[in-house]
Amino acid sequence: MQVLKILSDIWKSGAEIYRDESDGRLALKNAKLVPVEVLKAAEPIFNQIEEWVKSWQGASAVELTLQKILHQFCGWQHNEKLNEWLCLEIDSLLLFDEWMISLTKNGWNDMYDDYRKFENNESKVIAQEIYRLACAYAKKGV
């Protein structure tokens, strides 16, 4: 089972995986919401889940923003502000689509596969522009 498939099932259930600051271990907020079969599927790949979470430590604001947009787009984790922005500013949504197309050209064809393996200079330039537009939109609301 793919890590992102399991994580998406956890997120869609309303639970959240986070790193507990007291001991540095992964913890699950609202674990009662996660179906038992999802928890059982997560158990044997826990080390892979841990590695995926760890791989995002130190990620740039651009990378985190793209992750949040993708998770919103896939329906895994909802973000009202991002959803509002993408619905109101169609050019930003189209640019996000262009970013995903650039990843597809590099071989990304499964949303449960970590897109970062398929980035190149073109996708990174598009990501920077998406981030710039997201920041501009966020500043408008202040």
Buried (B, 14 or more C-beta within 10 A) or exposed (E): EBBBBBBBBBBBBEBBBEBEEEEEEBEBEEEEBBEEEBBEBBEEBEEBBBEBBEEEEEEEEBBEBBBBBBBBBBEBBEBEEBEEBBEEBEEBBEBBEBBBBBBEEBEBEEBEBBBBEBBEEBBBEBBEBBBBBBEEBEEEEE
